[in-house]
Amino acid sequence: MYQLKNDHLRLLVTDQGAMLTSIQSVTGLEYLWQGDPAHWAGQAPICFPICGGLRHGRAVTRSQKAIVLGRHGFARNSRFDLVEQEADRLLFRLQSNSETLSMFPFEFALEIQYRLVDDYVRVTYAVTNPAAEVLPFFIGGHPAFNCPIEEHLDFSDYDVRFDQEIATQVLSNCEGGLLSSENRVQLDFDGRHLPLKQELFKDGALIFDQITSKAVTLTSPKGSHGLELTYPDFKNLLIWSSGTNAPFVALEPWNGLATLIEESDIFEEKRDLQLALPGETKAYTYSMRFF
């Protein structure tokens, strides 16, 4: 376990998935969901090289190479190497190997950096293509937060506030973990303030694709603590809880989506695909401010 600490926050990060396991204020207030198998054992995994799932867990490249991946890919279950550590920064790396190539036939180097700046945590994903062919991939964050953050409050006391008005329709969740862009779900809110209710998540995540808002705040008018997530490098935002009356909510910036029922199973034809040219590095940052 690795630690970053300043006058505002204390972070703990494990090399298993290079995942955050704790975000506490200096007074000991825990913001990050601590994982509970009764609801969801995860905390803040990275989604790579896919976000969501493939149809039947499979796809094929244009050159007819097989891709076989579980939900959200393998990075979250992989052990990363710690390659740099400073007082305010941790840098982890995962490189393609025989195991990853058996599931995803592309070479890559994936780096995850955590930087602590005052009351901010800045998370950067960098994907480098060391090969001579183009590297296609998806990437996203999946941090989940205690909700309520303050013990005397309830889940339904909170809302998610967008920094600008957004469309109030989301993609619909279909059988087998697929999505539909043609049959959208209308949400009942004003496009700026989304009151949290457990029933919102009975069919899965709320998927705001191509979202214009690039900052959201999780807060309660009855409390004094919350957080702000900014994600300028990401096209989509998912808001999710397990649908089991769990006391957490995940705010997930993604470049990518689960397979749409309207899509083919050719990997390079999927929506929001990211491409790294030979020798190129693509970097994506989101920030979390805690108060």
HUNORCOR-V68023 format. One record per backbone hydrogen bond with DSSP energy under -0.5 kcal/mol. CO is the residue of the C=O (numbers start at 1). NH is the residue of the N-H. E is the energy in kcal/mol with one decimal. If there is no record, write none. Layout:
co & nh & e
CO & NH & E
CO & NH & E
This chain:
co & nh & e
2 & 13 & -2.6
4 & 11 & -3.3
8 & 26 & -1.2
9 & 6 & -2.4
10 & 24 & -2.6
11 & 4 & -1.7
12 & 21 & -3.0
12 & 22 & -1.3
13 & 2 & -3.1
14 & 19 & -0.8
15 & 17 & -1.0
15 & 80 & -3.0
16 & 19 & -0.7
19 & 14 & -2.5
22 & 12 & -1.9
23 & 31 & -2.9
23 & 32 & -0.7
24 & 10 & -2.4
25 & 28 & -1.9
28 & 30 & -0.5
29 & 25 & -2.1
29 & 31 & -0.5
31 & 146 & -2.7
36 & 39 & -2.6
36 & 40 & -2.1
40 & 36 & -2.4
43 & 144 & -2.1
44 & 20 & -0.5
45 & 142 & -0.9
46 & 48 & -0.7
47 & 140 & -1.6
48 & 75 & -2.0
49 & 138 & -2.0
52 & 72 & -3.4
53 & 259 & -2.6
54 & 57 & -1.9
55 & 58 & -1.8
57 & 69 & -1.7
59 & 67 & -2.5
60 & 267 & -2.4
61 & 64 & -2.1
65 & 61 & -2.6
67 & 59 & -2.2
70 & 73 & -2.3
72 & 48 & -1.7
74 & 77 & -1.3
75 & 78 & -1.4
78 & 17 & -3.1
78 & 80 & -0.6
81 & 83 & -0.7
81 & 93 & -2.4
84 & 91 & -2.4
86 & 89 & -0.7
87 & 5 & -0.6
88 & 116 & -2.5
89 & 86 & -3.0
90 & 114 & -2.5
91 & 83 & -2.7
91 & 84 & -1.5
92 & 112 & -2.1
93 & 81 & -2.9
94 & 110 & -3.4
97 & 101 & -2.8
98 & 102 & -1.1
99 & 103 & -0.6
100 & 103 & -1.1
100 & 104 & -3.1
103 & 68 & -2.0
104 & 106 & -2.5
108 & 96 & -2.4
109 & 111 & -0.5
109 & 128 & -2.8
110 & 94 & -2.8
111 & 126 & -2.5
112 & 92 & -2.7
113 & 124 & -2.3
114 & 90 & -2.3
115 & 117 & -0.6
115 & 122 & -2.9
117 & 120 & -2.5
119 & 290 & -2.3
120 & 117 & -2.0
121 & 123 & -0.6
121 & 288 & -2.4
122 & 115 & -2.2
122 & 124 & -0.5
123 & 286 & -2.4
124 & 113 & -2.7
125 & 284 & -2.5
126 & 111 & -2.8
126 & 128 & -0.5
127 & 282 & -2.8
128 & 109 & -1.7
128 & 130 & -0.7
129 & 279 & -2.5
134 & 136 & -0.6
135 & 276 & -2.4
137 & 274 & -2.7
139 & 255 & -2.8
140 & 47 & -3.1
142 & 45 & -0.5
143 & 251 & -1.9
144 & 33 & -2.2
145 & 249 & -2.0
150 & 153 & -2.1
154 & 157 & -1.8
155 & 158 & -1.6
157 & 221 & -0.5
158 & 196 & -2.4
159 & 161 & -0.6
159 & 219 & -1.9
160 & 162 & -0.5
160 & 194 & -2.9
161 & 217 & -2.0
168 & 187 & -2.9
170 & 185 & -2.7
172 & 180 & -1.9
174 & 177 & -1.1
175 & 178 & -0.8
178 & 174 & -3.3
179 & 261 & -3.2
180 & 172 & -1.8
182 & 184 & -0.6
185 & 170 & -2.3
185 & 187 & -0.5
187 & 189 & -1.2
191 & 166 & -1.8
192 & 162 & -3.0
192 & 194 & -0.5
193 & 190 & -0.6
193 & 195 & -0.7
194 & 160 & -2.4
197 & 200 & -1.7
198 & 201 & -1.8
199 & 202 & -1.3
201 & 204 & -0.9
205 & 207 & -0.6
206 & 208 & -0.7
206 & 239 & -2.2
207 & 171 & -1.8
207 & 209 & -1.1
208 & 211 & -0.6
208 & 237 & -2.1
214 & 231 & -2.2
215 & 163 & -2.0
216 & 229 & -3.1
217 & 161 & -2.7
217 & 219 & -0.7
218 & 227 & -1.9
219 & 159 & -2.3
220 & 223 & -1.5
226 & 291 & -2.5
227 & 218 & -2.7
228 & 289 & -2.9
229 & 216 & -2.5
230 & 287 & -2.5
231 & 234 & -1.6
235 & 211 & -1.7
236 & 254 & -2.4
237 & 208 & -2.7
238 & 252 & -3.2
239 & 206 & -3.1
240 & 250 & -3.5
246 & 248 & -1.2
247 & 147 & -2.3
249 & 145 & -2.8
250 & 240 & -2.0
250 & 252 & -0.5
251 & 143 & -0.5
251 & 253 & -0.6
252 & 238 & -2.5
252 & 254 & -0.6
253 & 141 & -2.6
254 & 235 & -0.5
254 & 236 & -2.3
254 & 256 & -0.6
255 & 139 & -1.9
259 & 179 & -2.0
260 & 263 & -1.9
265 & 60 & -2.2
265 & 267 & -0.6
266 & 269 & -1.8
267 & 270 & -1.7
270 & 273 & -1.2
274 & 137 & -2.2
275 & 277 & -0.5
276 & 135 & -2.7
277 & 280 & -2.7
280 & 129 & -2.4
282 & 127 & -3.0
284 & 125 & -3.0
285 & 233 & -0.8
286 & 123 & -3.0
287 & 230 & -2.5
288 & 121 & -2.5
289 & 228 & -2.6
